[in-house]
Amino acid sequence: MRKVKKLRLDKENTGSWRSFSLNSEGAERMATTGTPTADRGDAATTDDPAACFQVQKHSWDGLRSIIHGSRKYSGLIVNKAPHDFQFVQKTDESGPHSHRLYYLGMPYGSRENSLLYSEIPKK
């Protein structure tokens, strides 16, 4: 079982914490130095994993408005993903599209599958 140690990123910002998975050698190194060293060559130690998950801070009113705004567009999200795709090559050489993609899907405001298509432009 691996031990997880939590380290504080910066002293003035008490809300930011960072966790590391340490083996016994890493735990001893953390106890003696206080910071992780990057003497191993793997990508986990060279990249900053906390940088991938940093999110802009918002007030409670700001979060409320973001959630309210995202609920306005929830009707645009389909209930079921499109399926049963069929590519058909178009015979019109002068047209701007090379193929037509037919598929079954649920359009906005419907509860039944419908035959839909999308035209694929020529390169």
N, C-alpha and C positions, 0 to 999 in steps of 0.2 A: 504494500500500500504506500502511496506517495504522500508525503507531507506537503501541505500548502501553507506558505508563509505569506502574510500580507505586509507590504511595506508602504510607507507613506511616500507619495511622489514629491510633494513639496510641503514645507512646514507651514506656510501661510494659508494654504488652501486645505482645510481639514476634511473636505468632502471627497477628495480624490484618493483612491486606494488602488494599488496594483498587486496582483497575486502572481506568484511563481510556483511552479512545481519543482521540487528539489529532491535530488537523491541524497544519500548520506554525505557524499563528498561536497555537494553544493551547500548543504546545510552547515557543514563545518566552515566552508569558505564564507558564507553569509555571517556566521557568528564572529569570525575574526576580522573581516574587512568591512562589513556593513553594506556593501554594494556588490552587485553581481559583476563578475569579470567576463569578458568576451574572448577568453583564450581558446575556447573551443570554436571550431570553424562552422558550426551549423547555423542555419538561417534564423532559428528561434532566438538565439542570443544576440545576433547582429541587428535584427529588425526590432522596432519598438512596437510590441503588441498593443499597448494602450493607445497608440496614435490611431489605430484603425477604428477604435470605438469611441472616440471623443465626440461629444455632441454639444451643440451650442446650448447654453443654459437659458431657460425661459422662466418667466414668472408663472404663477398659477393661472392668471388671466390669459397669458399668452398661450399656455398649454390648452386651456379651455377653448380658445378661438381656433387653434390648430385642429383639435378634435372635431369641433363644430364644422369647420371647413371641409374636413375629410369626409364627414358624414353626408355632406351635400352631394358628393360624387359617388356614393356607394352604389347608386342605381346603375352606374355605367359599368360596374364590374359584373361580368357574366356569372351566372349561377353554375354553368357547366361549360367546361372547355370544349372548343371545337374538336370534332373527330370525324373519322371516315373520309380522309382526304383523297381526291382524285384529280390528277393533272391531265389536262386536255390541251393538245397543241392546236393553236388556231391556224386556219388555212389562209387567212387574209395576209398576204405578204406586205401590203402597203400600210397596214395598221401599225400603231405604236406598241402593241402588245404581242408577245410571242406565245404565251400560254394563258390558260384560265384555270384557276384552282377552285374546284367545287368541294364543299364540305358541309357537314351538318353542324348546326350551332343554334344557340338561343339568342335571338336579337333582343335589344333593349325593350323592356315592357312586355315580353312574351314568356309563356311557360312551356311552350312546345318547341320541338326541334323544327328547324326550317332549313331548306336547301339554300345555302349562301354561296357566293363566289367572289373571288378576287382576281383581278387581272394582273399578270406579271409583265412588266415592261421589258422591251428588248434592250440588250446591252449596247 
